Amino acid sequence: MATCIDTCRPGTTQDDDSRFFCIKNFFRPGFSVNRKIHHTQIEDDDDVWIKILEEAKSDVEQEPILSNYYYASITSHRSLDSALAHILSVKLSNSNLPSNTLFELFISVLEEIPEIIEATKQDLIAVKERDPACISYVHCFLGFKGFLACQAHRIAHNLWKQKRKIVALLIQNRVSEVFAVDIHPGAKIGKGILLDHATGVVIGETAVVGDNVSILHGVTLGGTGKQSGDRHPKIGDGVLIGAGTCILGNITIGEGAKIGSGSVVVKDVPPRTTAVGNPARLIGGKENPRKHEKIPCLTMDQTSYLTEWSDYVI
């Protein structure tokens, strides 16, 4: 029998759910599964966990050496929240902060606030749909540090709102050390978020990020250094922020806007416009900026503005 860490929810047994019993034994030597789960696409949020289980089974059939790892990380768990609490607790633990302690903390928050898992599902779908490097949901769930950092932040943010600031800041610190992503637990982040590559992303305490936002590596949502109180950017729904961008101060990036890579933005950006440069300028000019019809966070188009913005050639 494969060695595992069974981190299922307390108070339940395998007899409570025959499907879970079947899934949980996918990777045990000699166990056969006659019943198949038939899902070809994600039709709603509830399908995400089923799809992860399907992909895990397929991965282990291709790479049996991963059997114990997938069993401990995914198929030994009754639900997505248990699996998420496990993977985060393993990633963020150290010699003085045991994974069991973190698991109990994380699962208690996830069970108390089911909206976190709903946002997690939307994040998984966002990464799979927008990032061509993501080959599966299980690939994202186990290995994409931007996704994992965002889920850890969701837990830390709810602890922050409960006035448990010490432990919330501890989670922020561990996420920064492990994933190189620094999100203050006070920041408010929506659902359907893609942190692509994610290395060097910094999001300040009073920042607000809307739904369906795509942020690349090296992005800072910071203060100007001169303000106190509410001092960080407000990012609208559907925004795309290119790599290496700094958005500074209590300014608003309008819904569906696009910020070109390497820009420094210190003023409001209207909805569905493109800003690029240092300091950032609006494509089409301040008086009559050109507005795009497509939602940039979904197209992930980071270069089409170049032909209109400059005469840059190679």
Buried (B, 14 or more C-beta within 10 A) or exposed (E): EBEBBEBBBEEEEEEEBEEBEBBBBBBEEEEEEEEEEEEEEBEEBEBBBBBBBBBBBEBBEEEEEBBBBBBBBBBBBBBBBBBBBBBBBBBBBEEEEEBEEBBBBBBEBBBEBEEBBBBBBBBBBBBBBBBEEBEBBBBBBBEBBBBBBBBBBBBBBBBBBEEBBEBBBBBBEBBBEBBBBBBBBBBBBBBBBBBBBBBBBBBBBBBBBBBBBBBBBBBBBBBEEEEEEEBBBBBBBBBBBBBBBBBBBBBBBBBBBBBBBBBBBBBBBBBBBBBBBEEBBBBBEEEEBEBBEEBBBBBBEBEBBBEEBEEEEE
